């Protein structure tokens, strides 16, 4: 097994045994450690006290980050007629109906977010085994099955982030870029944590927000004092 590079070793030494840092200190540390030759994504991992195998403990939702994600999002829309025209005018990257279904079935997925009008769901439903595992299946609960395709596209391209708890009870999300200011990252993290907190399911017992950690794409992670990541602490 190859040894970690000099930059990674230096970052680990800088992070040391730091645990449960206030959010502002964690952001400063992770941002300063993001020294790769590209603009690293700042990533958040939230460990929840839920078992998503139970329907009443599933956590999912959507949040618009105040400062965006820093990522260019390609949007695919399943629509016909005037709604297809509306999608194109709103900036959708891929628009179609049966033709788009066939393209996806053929293994080509040229979008990061999928939106559909309600009448298209019988077609989109056939793609569940392809779109589902990628987290791309449109869902009315997060606003991606809608007649207001213009707003859905604008939200997707403007910094909206969907989240869904994984089997291990963890939610992962990108909350900005290393090039963002510390204040922008702080605001984004708090908005995201607030949304996850408000999405607490009825079946959750005991401590809901168990652990939060922050990292950059190529850097080590650091754990955050949960209370400092909630908007009420700002």
N, C-alpha and C positions, 0 to 999 in steps of 0.2 A: 504494500500500500504506500503511495507516494506521500511525502511529508507536505504539510501545508506551506504555502509560499511565505516569503518574508513579510509581505504586507498583512496577511492573515494572522501570522504569529504576533506581529506588532499590535494589531487590533485586539487580539485576545489578552495580551499583556496589559493594554490600556484599560480594558473592561474588567480584568481581574476577577475578583469575587463579588463585584457589586451586585446587590440584590435589593429589590423593593425600593427602587429610587422614586422620588417624586417625578411626575410626568415631565416637568420642564427640564430637570437634570437628565432624564433618560433621552429626551429629544436632542438635547445638546450633545450628549455623548455619541449617540447613534449617527447623528448628522456629521459630526467631526470624524467619525470612523469610516464614512462612506467615501473612500478615496479611489475607487475604480476609475477607469478611463471613460466610463459612460455614466449617465445620470441615473444612479441607483434608485430603485423603488424603496420607499419606507414601508415596511410591512408590519401589520399588527396581528397578534394571535391572542384570542380570548378563550380561555378554558372555562367551560360552564358546568355547573352542577346539574346536568341533565343526562338522560339516557334516550337519545333520539330514536331508539328502536320502538319506543312507546309513542303513539300518536299525540298524546297530551303533553309530551315533552319535546316536541319538534320546535325548533327555533328557526324562523326565516323572516326576512323582511327586506326593506330597501331604505336607503338614506342618501340624501343629496349632500355631498361634502361641500362646505362653504367655499373652499378654495380649489375645488376640482381635484382630479386625480393626477393630472399631468400626463395622462395617457390618451392617445388618440384611439377612440372607440369606433370600430366599424359596426354599422347597424344593418341587419337584414330584416325585411318586412314582408310578411305574407299578407297580400291584399289584392283586390281586383278593382277595376274601374276607377271612379273618382278617388277612392281611398288610396289606390296605388299611385295616382297622380299626386295626391297630397303628400304621400311619403317621399316621393322623388323630390318635390319642391322643398320639403323640409330637410333634405340632406341625407336621406337614407342611401347607403352604399350599394345595397342589393335589394331589389323588389321583384316579387313574382308570386305565382300561385302553384299550379301543377308543375310548371317548368322549374320553379325553384325547388320544389319537393324532389324532383328527379335529379337535380344537380346535387342536392344534399345526400340523397340515397346513393349517388355515384361516388361519394367520398369527398366532395369539395364543399368546404364550409368557409366562406369568405366573410364571416362576420363574428363579432365578439358579443353581440347582444341580439336577441331575436324577439321581434314584436309581431303580433298577429291581430287582425280584426276577428271578432267572435265567429263570423261565418266561415272563417278559414280553419277553425280548429279541427274539423273532421279530416282535413288534409294534413295539418301539422301533427295530429295525433298519430299518424302512421310513422312519424319520425321519432317517436318517443325513445326507442332504443339507441338512436344516434345522438339526439340532442340532449336527452336526459342525463347521461353520464358526464356530459360536458357542462352541465349547468345552464344550458341554453333553452330549455323548454319554456315557452311562454306561459305565464300564469297570471290570472286576474288579480291575485292577492298582492302582487308586486307591480301591477300596472302595465304588464307587457301583453295582456289580452285586452284590447281597448278599441273603441271607435275613434278616439282622439289620438290618432297616430302621430300627428304633428307634435303634440306635447310630449308623448312618449319618446320620440326621437330626440327632441331638444333636451329632455332630462338625461337620456342615456349619454349624449355627447357633452353634457354640461357638468359632469362630475357625479352622477348618480351611481351608487354602488349597491349591488344586491348581495345579500349574505344568507348563508344557510349552514346550520351546524353539521359537522361531519360525524361519522360513526363514533369517533373517540370523544365526542363532546366538545370539539374545538371549532372555532370560526376563524378563518384566515381572510385577510383583506389588505389590499394596497391602499394606503391613506395619503399618498403624495409622493414627491420625489425629493432626493437629497438637495436639489437646487432650491427647494421651497425655503422660505424664511422659517425660523423657529416658531414664530407666532402663528404662521399659516398651518404648520404641522400640528401644533398644540390644538388649534381650533378644530381641525379635521378629526384628530383622534377623539376629542371630547364629543364631537357630534356623532361619531361612529359608535362609541361606547354607550352614549345616551340612547341611541336607537336600539342597540342590542339589549340594553337594560329594560327598555319599554316593551320589548318583544318577549319578555319573560312569560313562558307558558304556564297554564294553570296547574300542570302536573309537576312543576319544579318544586323540589323539597330542599330544605337546608340552604346552604350558601349557593347563590346563583352565579355571581361573578367570582370565580375562584382564583383565577390568575390571569394577568395580562402581561404580555411581553412584546417588545419592540425590537426590530432589527432592520438592517438594510439588505439589499439583494445579496451582497457578497460578504457581509459582516456578521459578527457574532450577535446574539440577542442579549437583551437585558430585561429583567423583570421590573414591573412598575407597581408602585403602591396603588391599589385599585381605587381607593377613595380620591386620589389626586387626579384620576382620569375622568371622573364624573363632573359634568358641567357645574354642579352646585359648589364644587371646590374652587372654581375659577374666581 
